[in-house]
Amino acid sequence: MITGQTKLLGVIGYPIAHSLSPVMHNAAIAHLGLDYVYLPFSIQPTELKRAIDGFEAIGLQGFSVTIPHKQTVMPLLQSIAAIAQAVGAVNTIYRTEQGWEGTNTDVAGFISPLTQMQRNWQHTTAVVLGNGGAARAVVAGCAQLGCAQVRVVGRNPQKLQSFLASWVDSPLAVNLSVHPWQELPQLIPQADLLVNTTPIGMNPHPTASPLSDSDAAHLQPGTITYDLIYTPNPTQFLQQAQTQGAIAIDGLEMLVQQGAVALQQWLQQSVPVDVMRQALKQHLKLP
């Protein structure tokens, strides 16, 4: 029940109608019996500063940030956590005595299912498909795991070089290299962990994959294949991987875990991760 005492949380993006964050956060809040509500806010890029000022005025407790605001919101904050500075993007903002502080929970969300696996990450070669914002969180996550090598694959040579240059002075610098898409047939057999950070395979093109069938044929049995996309489930990419005997991880767990870390930060208490996961599965009609 919404009352005069109800505290506000939310998510900003443009567009925002597709966001599943309200589903999992409000399920957790209801389970905990707290007088909070988590709302989606559609904020055009030109209105971002005004929105942040407005959130301050109405006493919003904290909010998530999604496309296209993850980087442009950073100059509007009073402080930024080291992990968000290293990634170069903020996805979670919370109130402090000094003002708004931004952090990045995508890294924790990405590595969560991987840390449950018995692997020697120091001997792991990771191949990352794509060089956008999501790839930055993956590179940072691979660094935290202690991966031996991280190879980022992209289609635009200039963007690849800019991506590489942006990590030169990072505290999360790893043995990072960038590669054109044409090198995939040589890179895939060397991959212990293959991560898709591109949107290829999302609705409305659920039969698409970042890998051609000939690329997928180079996958080795036991390779961990991780798609950040969570619907459709499984994606064509993960279906190709499973056909080759690879281990498949979809993006739903990353979505749940990054959200759980954020909610815990806002509420300053433990949160029911299972409730959040189940709420999303029911919403997406997943088994």
Secondary structure, 3 states (H helix, E strand, C coil): CCCCCCEEEEEEECCCCCCCHHHHHHHHHHHHCCCEEEEEEECCHHHHHHHHHHHHHHCCCEEEECCCCCCCCHHHCCEECHHHHHHCCCCEEEEECCEEEEECCHHHHHHHHHHCCCCCHHHCEEEEECCCHHHHHHHHHHHHHCCCEEEEEECCHHHHHHHHHCCCCCCCCCCEEEEEHHHHHHHHHHCCEEEECCCCCCCCCCCCCCCCHHHHCCCCCCCEEEECCCCCCCCHHHHHHHHCCCEEECCHHHHHHHHHHHHHHHHCCCCCHHHHHHHHHHHHCCC
